[in-house]
Amino acid sequence: MAVETDIATILRILTRLVDPEAPSRRTELVCTVMDYVASAVATGSAIHPEAQIPLPTDFAKHLDLVLAST
């Protein structure tokens, strides 16, 4: 039996697993990667609104650069 769940539902569930009162344990690297991914998806969404997770074609290359510079 296959269950289909869209990415928005999964993200909503995951965000509710975190205690909002708990101090953040994110490193600078994690914050930098999260900022880049959010920006890339937002830009891709503007260009390809029909895609579920619209990433630019050079996403992996840019992610490597982000990881190397942090």
GIQUIBEL-V598985 format. One line per field, one symbol per residue. ss: DSSP state (h for helix, s for strand, l for the rest). psi: psi as a letter, one per 30 degrees, with the letter a starting at -180 (. if undefined). burial: I if it has 24 or more other C-alpha atoms within 12 Angstrom, else O. Layout:
ss: ???
psi: ???
burial: ???
//
This chain:
ss: llllllhhhhhhhhhhlllllllllllhhhhhhhhhhhhhhhhhhhhlllllllllllhhhhhhhhhhhl
psi: kkkkkleeeeeeeefffkjffkkkgkleeeeeeeeeeeeeeeeeeeeiffkeijklfgeeeeeeeeeff.
burial: OOOOOOOOOOOOOOOOOOOOOOOOOOOOOOOOIOOIIOOIOOOOOOOOOOOOOOIIOOOOOOIOOOOOOO
//
